[in-house]
Amino acid sequence: MEFNKKIILVVPLICCSLLSGIDAVPSYRVKLLEEPPSAAPAPSPSDDLGGNTAASHNAQLTALCSDAESPPLCVNAIAPFIQGALDPVVAVKVEMGATMNITTKVSETIKALQAKPDITKDEKASLDICADQYSSIVDTINDCLDSVKQNDVYDAWMKFSSVLSYQQACEDAFKEGGGSIPFPEDSKTLFQLGGNCLAILMHLSGETSTY
Ligand SMILES: *[C@@H]1O[C@H](CO)[C@@H](O)[C@H](O)[C@H]1NC(C)=O
C-alpha cells in the first residue's frame, strides 16, 4: 500500500521535473514492461482471452483497477456506468467524475464550516487554505477532463498528480494549526479516488504511448 502510493506519486513528479523528455523514456519503458498482459485494453469480441461475456467485462475492469490506490473503490465507482465491454477512457472519465463529486461535497462542507460564527482563528485560517486547495482541485480535474477528451491522456496524467498535492496541503493546514481535519473520511476518499484516477491515467498513458 505504502509502496504503491510512492510509485504513483513519484513517477509523474520525476517526469515533470525533467527538462528533457529523453531521460524520462527509460523509466517509462520499464513501467510498460512491468504491465501484466492481463491489463490489456478491451479486447475485441473475437479475442480468445477476452470473450464478450459479463465475466470477461468484469475481469477487464478488475485489471484496469489492479494498480489503483484502492482497487475495490475503483471497481465500485466505475462498474455502474459500464455496460458491455470496458472502454478504459470512459472508465477514467467516470473515476474523475467521482473524484469531482467528492470534491464538490467537501467544498460545501468547507463553506458551511466557514459560515459558523464560533470557529477559532486557527480553524478559519485552515478552512480558508482548504477552500483554495479544493477550488484548485476542481480546476485541475476540469483541465484533465479536457485533456482526456482531446485524447491526451499523458497530459492528463502529468497534471492530475497535483490533485493529491492540494488534498495533502489541506490536511497539512489543519495539522499545522494544531487541530484535526473536520472531514477526515471525505478527505481520505478523495485521496483514494484521486490515486485511482492517477493509476488509470498512468496505465492508459502506457497503452497509448508512442515510445
Ligand atoms: C456525480 O454526481 C452526479 C450528480 O449527483 C451524478 O449524476 C453522477 O452520476 C456522479 N458521478 C459519478 C461518477 O458518480
The ligand as an ORCA input file, in Angstrom:
! r2SCAN-3c Opt
* xyz 0 1
  C     -21.655     12.687     -9.728
  O     -22.805     13.324     -9.218
  C     -23.845     13.484    -10.173
  C     -24.914     14.330     -9.517
  O     -25.303     13.793     -8.300
  C     -24.338     12.117    -10.600
  O     -25.358     12.242    -11.563
  C     -23.172     11.363    -11.208
  O     -23.556     10.064    -11.547
  C     -21.997     11.302    -10.239
  N     -20.853     10.739    -10.927
  C     -20.236      9.628    -10.535
  C     -19.128      9.146    -11.372
  O     -20.543      9.016     -9.524
*
